[in-house]
Amino acid sequence: MEFVRSIWENDSDYMMLIEDLIENEELLKLDDITHHHYTTRLIHSIFVSYVSYRIAKRFKLNVRAVARAGLLHDFFHEGREEIVAMDKGSHNFVHPHIAVKNAETITELTELEKDIILKHMFLTTTGVGLPSYKESMIVTCVDKYCAINEVSTPIRMKVKEKVTEWSLRLRVVHA
């Protein structure tokens, strides 16, 4: 499932906020990693970033921090098995720490951006604490929304396809 590029690419205000990040080679490698079974980690991150940005803009919050940290929230190249092998905790606990470390190699992070990245999994893990900012809560909720959407959309499409197929068979039988 591809998040429609024209939506975010044609938003010049958004692009100005992330232009230095979206050209980074290490970040672009996330497009080679399958994420939530049906998308890539880069597309997921852009989806989270852009939807969060639009919400933050509507509520007059820090759109720069939301757009940038939303894009960087899953900036890690390791798979689940590699993270488990690190023996530092669950995937949901460890990957935000890796993402912050990786993000700091390509840009300076504010405390707000660090909070957004580190706490974006707080609903699914313990030990990270509550988000300290409204912006962190937005990215957390949007991340969950995007993940559910990414996983469920292909499943819903398959179910709809099957239902259509079955209904066509029923029409033929009852004709």
Phi, psi and chi 1 to 4 in degrees:
 res  aa     phi    psi   chi1   chi2   chi3   chi4
   1 MET       -  121.3 -176.8 -178.9  104.5      -
   2 GLU   -99.6  123.9  172.7   83.3   14.6      -
   3 PHE   -68.4  128.6  179.2   54.3      -      -
   4 VAL   -60.1  112.0 -178.3      -      -      -
   5 ARG   -59.7  -39.9  -65.4 -177.1   83.4   88.0
   6 SER   -61.8  -26.4   62.2      -      -      -
   7 ILE   -65.1  -54.4  -65.7  171.4      -      -
   8 TRP   -83.1  -34.1   58.4  -87.3      -      -
   9 GLU   -66.7  -27.4  -77.3 -177.0  -27.4      -
  10 ASN   -89.7    1.5  -69.4  -31.4      -      -
  11 ASP   -93.5   95.0 -172.3  -31.5      -      -
  12 SER   -63.3  -34.4   58.5      -      -      -
  13 ASP   -63.5  -44.7  -68.0  -20.9      -      -
  14 TYR   -63.9  -47.3  173.7   73.1      -      -
  15 MET   -60.1  -36.7  -70.4  -57.7  -67.5      -
  16 MET   -62.1  -33.5  -77.8 -173.6   -8.5      -
  17 LEU   -72.9  -29.8  -63.5  171.5      -      -
  18 ILE  -115.8    1.9   64.5  155.1      -      -
  19 GLU   -56.4  -36.8   64.5 -172.1  -16.8      -
  20 ASP   -71.3  -32.4   61.4  -43.9      -      -
  21 LEU   -77.1  -42.9  -59.5  176.3      -      -
  22 ILE   -68.6  -11.2 -157.7   68.8      -      -
  23 GLU   -99.9   -2.4  -64.8  173.3   -0.5      -
  24 ASN   -73.1  128.3 -179.0  -83.5      -      -
  25 GLU   -60.4  -41.0  -74.3 -178.3   32.0      -
  26 GLU   -66.3  -40.1  -72.2  -57.7  -52.3      -
  27 LEU   -67.1  -41.0 -173.2   67.3      -      -
  28 LEU   -64.4  -22.7  -68.1  175.6      -      -
  29 LYS   -64.4  -18.2  -72.6  179.2 -176.5  177.1
  30 LEU   -64.6  -17.4  -63.0 -179.6      -      -
  31 ASP   -73.1  -10.3 -154.2   26.5      -      -
  32 ASP   -94.8   -2.1  -62.2  -31.1      -      -
  33 ILE  -109.1  120.7  -58.2  169.8      -      -
  34 THR   -67.0  138.1  -59.3      -      -      -
  35 HIS  -136.0  136.0 -160.2   65.9      -      -
  36 HIS    52.2   34.1  -61.6  139.2      -      -
  37 HIS    71.9  -27.4  -52.4  -72.4      -      -
  38 TYR  -127.2   -0.6  -61.6  100.5      -      -
  39 THR  -137.1 -170.8 -170.1      -      -      -
  40 THR  -110.9  161.3   70.7      -      -      -
  41 ARG   -64.4  -33.2 -165.6  166.8  -67.4  155.3
  42 LEU   -68.8  -47.2  180.0   62.2      -      -
  43 ILE   -61.4  -42.3  -64.3  -58.3      -      -
  44 HIS   -58.7  -45.8  165.6   76.3      -      -
  45 SER   -64.5  -39.2  -63.4      -      -      -
  46 ILE   -66.0  -43.3  -67.3  168.2      -      -
  47 PHE   -56.5  -50.5 -167.2    6.1      -      -
  48 VAL   -61.6  -46.5  169.8      -      -      -
  49 SER   -59.8  -50.4  171.4      -      -      -
  50 TYR   -70.1  -44.0 -171.0   68.1      -      -
  51 VAL   -63.8  -42.1  172.5      -      -      -
  52 SER   -62.8  -42.6  -62.1      -      -      -
  53 TYR   -57.2  -46.4  156.9   80.3      -      -
  54 ARG   -63.7  -39.3  -66.7  -67.3  -56.0  -98.2
  55 ILE   -67.8  -46.2  -67.1  168.8      -      -
  56 ALA   -61.2  -37.8      -      -      -      -
  57 LYS   -63.2  -43.4 -171.5  173.2 -177.2  178.1
  58 ARG   -62.2  -36.3 -177.9  150.6 -167.5 -104.7
  59 PHE   -95.6    9.3  -71.1  104.5      -      -
  60 LYS    57.2   44.3  -62.9  179.4  178.5   20.4
  61 LEU  -100.5 -173.2  -62.3  173.5      -      -
  62 ASN   -75.8   91.2 -170.9  -32.2      -      -
  63 VAL   -68.2  -31.3  -66.7      -      -      -
  64 ARG   -63.8  -50.5 -177.8 -178.5 -167.4  -79.9
  65 ALA   -62.5  -41.9      -      -      -      -
  66 VAL   -65.6  -47.0  167.1      -      -      -
  67 ALA   -61.9  -46.7      -      -      -      -
  68 ARG   -72.2  -48.8  -65.8  173.8   69.7   80.5
  69 ALA   -68.5  -34.3      -      -      -      -
  70 GLY   -60.6  -39.8      -      -      -      -
  71 LEU   -69.2  -31.7 -175.3   57.7      -      -
  72 LEU   -96.0   -2.2  -62.0  168.4      -      -
  73 HIS   -62.6  -27.3   81.2  -77.3      -      -
  74 ASP  -118.9   38.5  -82.2  -16.3      -      -
  75 PHE   -83.2   75.0 -175.4   22.6      -      -
  76 PHE  -146.1  149.2   65.2  100.4      -      -
  77 HIS  -105.7  -11.1  -59.2   99.2      -      -
  78 GLU   -72.6  147.6  -63.8   79.8    3.1      -
  79 GLY   -87.7  172.9      -      -      -      -
  80 ARG   -56.6  -42.8  -73.6 -173.3  179.5  -87.6
  81 GLU   -62.6  -41.7  -59.1   78.8   23.6      -
  82 GLU   -64.9  -38.5  -66.4  168.3  -82.5      -
  83 ILE   -68.4  -41.9  -69.9  176.2      -      -
  84 VAL   -60.9  -40.9  168.5      -      -      -
  85 ALA   -64.1  -22.2      -      -      -      -
  86 MET   -68.3  -20.6  -68.5  175.4 -172.9      -
  87 ASP    55.7   41.2 -158.0   30.4      -      -
  88 LYS  -113.4    2.8  -66.2 -178.3  179.0  179.3
  89 GLY   133.6 -172.9      -      -      -      -
  90 SER   -70.1  160.7   71.6      -      -      -
  91 HIS   -53.7  -45.4  166.9   82.2      -      -
  92 ASN   -63.9  -28.9  -71.0   -8.1      -      -
  93 PHE   -83.4  -41.4  177.1   78.9      -      -
  94 VAL   -79.6  -41.3  174.1      -      -      -
  95 HIS   -62.1  -31.8   86.9  -97.8      -      -
  96 PRO   -64.1  -33.9  -25.6   36.6      -      -
  97 HIS   -67.5  -40.4  -64.2  -82.9      -      -
  98 ILE   -64.5  -41.5  -62.4  169.7      -      -
  99 ALA   -61.2  -42.5      -      -      -      -
 100 VAL   -62.9  -47.0  163.5      -      -      -
 101 LYS   -58.6  -46.3 -176.2  177.7  152.5 -160.4
 102 ASN   -65.7  -41.1  -70.2  -18.8      -      -
 103 ALA   -61.8  -38.8      -      -      -      -
 104 GLU   -67.5  -15.6  -71.1  177.0  -35.3      -
 105 THR   -80.7  -16.8   66.0      -      -      -
 106 ILE  -116.3  -13.6   64.8  169.7      -      -
 107 THR  -160.1  158.4 -170.2      -      -      -
 108 GLU   -81.7  132.9 -169.3  172.3  -38.6      -
 109 LEU  -104.4  138.9  -63.9  176.4      -      -
 110 THR   -81.4  168.1   65.3      -      -      -
 111 GLU   -61.2  -37.9  -72.2  -54.7  -49.7      -
 112 LEU   -61.9  -47.2  171.0   54.5      -      -
 113 GLU   -62.2  -40.4  -68.6  165.6  -25.8      -
 114 LYS   -62.2  -43.4  -73.7  179.7 -169.1  174.2
 115 ASP   -61.7  -42.6 -168.2   75.1      -      -
 116 ILE   -59.5  -49.0  -69.0  169.9      -      -
 117 ILE   -68.5  -49.2  -62.4  168.3      -      -
 118 LEU   -64.8  -32.4  -74.7  172.2      -      -
 119 LYS  -106.3   10.3  -64.2  179.2 -179.3  173.8
 120 HIS   -67.8  -12.2   81.1  -88.6      -      -
 121 MET  -106.4   12.8  -65.3  -58.6  -66.0      -
 122 PHE   -59.7  -25.5   94.6   96.1      -      -
 123 LEU   -74.5  -15.5  -70.4  170.7      -      -
 124 THR  -117.8    4.3   61.6      -      -      -
 125 THR  -151.8  162.6 -170.6      -      -      -
 126 THR  -109.0  165.0   57.7      -      -      -
 127 GLY    92.7   -2.9      -      -      -      -
 128 VAL  -100.9  -16.0  -65.4      -      -      -
 129 GLY    82.3  167.9      -      -      -      -
 130 LEU   -75.7  148.8  -66.5  172.9      -      -
 131 PRO   -57.2  139.1  -25.7   35.2      -      -
 132 SER   -89.1  -10.7  -58.9      -      -      -
 133 TYR  -135.0  155.8  -53.6   93.1      -      -
 134 LYS   -60.4  -38.5  -67.6  173.9 -172.6  172.9
 135 GLU   -60.7  -38.0  -69.4   87.2  -13.2      -
 136 SER   -65.6  -40.1  -57.6      -      -      -
 137 MET   -65.6  -39.5 -175.2   62.6   79.4      -
 138 ILE   -60.8  -50.3  -72.1  170.4      -      -
 139 VAL   -63.2  -39.4  172.8      -      -      -
 140 THR   -59.2  -50.0  -63.6      -      -      -
 141 CYS   -67.2  -40.4  -67.8      -      -      -
 142 VAL   -66.9  -37.6  169.5      -      -      -
 143 ASP   -58.7  -43.7 -179.5   47.0      -      -
 144 LYS   -67.2  -42.5  -56.2  -49.5  164.4  -95.9
 145 TYR   -59.3  -47.9  163.3   78.6      -      -
 146 CYS   -63.5  -42.5  -68.9      -      -      -
 147 ALA   -61.1  -46.1      -      -      -      -
 148 ILE   -62.9  -43.3  -69.3  166.7      -      -
 149 ASN   -62.9  -44.3 -175.6   54.8      -      -
 150 GLU   -64.5  -39.4  -69.6  159.7   -1.4      -
 151 VAL   -77.0  -40.5  169.7      -      -      -
 152 SER   -83.1  -28.1   67.3      -      -      -
 153 THR   -58.3  -51.3  -63.6      -      -      -
 154 PRO   -63.4  -34.2  -22.3   32.6      -      -
 155 ILE   -66.6  -45.7  -66.4  167.7      -      -
 156 ARG   -60.1  -39.3  -75.9 -168.3  -39.0  -94.4
 157 MET   -64.5  -40.8  -70.9  169.6   53.3      -
 158 LYS   -65.9  -41.4  -74.7  179.8 -177.2  177.8
 159 VAL   -64.0  -44.7  167.5      -      -      -
 160 LYS   -60.9  -40.7 -175.5  177.7  177.7 -178.7
 161 GLU   -60.7  -45.5 -160.9  174.9  -77.9      -
 162 LYS   -64.7  -43.7  -74.7  -71.0 -177.5 -167.7
 163 VAL   -61.5  -43.0  167.8      -      -      -
 164 THR   -61.8  -44.5  -58.6      -      -      -
 165 GLU   -59.9  -46.1 -176.9 -178.1  -49.3      -
 166 TRP   -63.8  -41.8  -67.7  -25.5      -      -
 167 SER   -66.5  -34.3   69.2      -      -      -
 168 LEU   -66.5  -38.8  -71.7  173.1      -      -
 169 ARG   -64.1  -40.6  -75.9 -175.3 -168.8  165.2
 170 LEU   -63.8  -39.5  -74.4  173.4      -      -
 171 ARG   -63.6  -39.6  -74.0 -175.7 -167.7  154.3
 172 VAL   -66.3  -42.4  170.9      -      -      -
 173 VAL   -65.2  -40.9  169.9      -      -      -
 174 HIS   -90.1    4.2  -64.1  -68.2      -      -
 175 ALA   -78.9      -      -      -      -      -
